């Protein structure tokens, strides 16, 4: 296992998958304010987060 940072406890949902189609796992997460964040794989870890939108806190599951 590899540590991918800290602060994940503020997220209601966290999931990993190859969202970009480059063959490496990226991470999506919904924080406690309802923002959806995308963390692209950078080749050596996770790149800078990108805020994709808000209003996701009402969802029970995000996959």
Steps between C-alpha positions, in 0.01 A plus 500: 500500500597861436387795712314748279500796733286598795176684568274236349285489816317812379365304201160329507583289192834397349542269202785400271478396137657582166268793424740657245560181298880515530531161671572641850258548788370849570301602810161671533376625833205690644598722793278585797394826326362305202775584252608229253879489458703320234860399573663386173784247506822687423721202417663496845197568721204733496502834321345825617129470582239639263164617638230353273187639662291530812171367635622142539436482877140390444611175337524190720738327257728632227665245270 
